[in-house]
């Protein structure tokens, strides 16, 4: 009986109602490490993007628009991230579909957003990693990681 009570308490204590993250955000990105050697990427350079978050309970979608969305389309083949929100923590993914080749290496890039929302402020990091066919020609990008820090705001609801 105690184990059942502890299990119920543990489940209740770890679950968290999702924050309301819906809205349009003006986001400033800062390029950091460029482990995947993206062209025209300079660490410390800033850029701006617009992002619309839609939410259905714990399911969340981030649609990147404007030039940021265009850049994601070029590199990844898409600009809409999907994922979950738990309390104020967001974890979203965009699996790349734009195929690239280098010798016998075929690869795409995937991206993950890990963020926190606090009121009308959204902060976090965007990670870009390679997904390869495992050919030895992929050695230059296997396991690579580039990332950007970001912060964004939305008008008060």
N, C-alpha and C positions, 0 to 999 in steps of 0.2 A: 504494500500500500504506500509506503514511504517513497519507493522508487517511482510509482505513478505520480505522486504529488510533486516530487522533484522534477520529473519530466515535464509536467504541465507548467510548473513555474519557470523552468528553463526556456520552454517554447514561448511563453508569454513575455518573459523578460528580454528575449533577444529579438522579437519581432517589433517592427516600428512602422507606424502609419507613414505613408509617403508624404513628403512635402508637396505643395502645389508648385510645380516647376513650369507650368504652361506659360507661354508668352514669347515675345520677340526680344532677342538679346542683341545688343551691340557689343561685340567681342574684340578685344585686343590680344593678339598672339605674339609671343616672343620666341623666335627660333632658338633652340638650344643645340645639343649634340646632334651631329649629322652622320651617324654611323652607317647609314645606307647610301651616303654620297649622292644625295639629290642635287641636281643642277640648280644654280641660282639660290642656294641656301647658305646664308651667312649667320653664324651664331651671334645672337644679340640683336638681330634685325627684327623690327616690329612690323606687323601688318594688321589690318582690320577685317572683320567678317561680320556677317549678319546670320543669326541662327534662330530658327523658330522651333520651340519645343512643344510637342503635343503629348498628352498624357491620358492614359486610361488605367486608373488605379495604379498598379506598380509598373505597368508597361509604358515605355517612353520612347519617343522618336525625336531625333535632332536633325532637322533639314537645314543644311548649310546653303545659303543663297548668294547671289552676286558673284564677285570674282573668286571668293573662297570656294564656292560650289563648283565653279568652272575649273579651278585648279585641281580639286579633288576628282572631278570627272576625268581630267587628263591623266592623273597619276594612278588613281584607284579604279576608275570606271563607274563611280557612283558618288553621291553626296548626301545620302540619308543614312544616319546611324540609328540602330535600334538596340534597345536594352531594357534595363530595369532600374527602378529607383527604390531605395530602402531608406526610409527616413529622409535625410537630406543628401544621401550618397547616391550618385549616378554612376552606372557602368554601362557604356554603350559600345557597340562594335560595328564596323563596316568592313566586310570581307571584299577584297579587291577582285575584280573580274577582268581588268585590263591586263592581258598577257604580254610579257616581255621576253626577249631571248638574248642570250649572250653565249655564243658557241653552241654547245649542246644543252645549255641551261635554259630552262623555261621557268618563269617566276611571275608572281604578282606581289603586290604590297597590300597588307591589311592594316587597319587602324583601330585603335581603341581610345575612347575618352573615359577618363576617370575624373569625376568632378564632385564638388560639394556645393549645394545651394544653401544660402543663408539669407532669408528675406528675398530681396531683389538682386542679390549678388551671386554670380556663378563663377567659381574658380576651379582650376584643375590643370590637367596635363593631357596632351594628345600624343599617343605613341604610334609610330609607324614601324612595322616589321615586315620582313620578307617571308614569302611562302614559296619554296622551290620544289623542283622535281627530284632533288637529291643528287643530280649529276655532279661529278667533280668540278665541272666548269662553273658551278655556282659558288665556289669557295669564297669569292670576294664579297658575296652578300649574305651567305648563310648565317643566320642568327643576328643579322644587323638590326640596329634600332636607332631611329631618329626620333626626336621629340620636341614638342613645343609646350611652353607654359601659356596659360591664358587666364584672363579675367573678363567678365562680362556683366552688363547691367541690363535690366528691363525697366520700363516705366512702372511705377507702383500700380498694383491692381486696384 
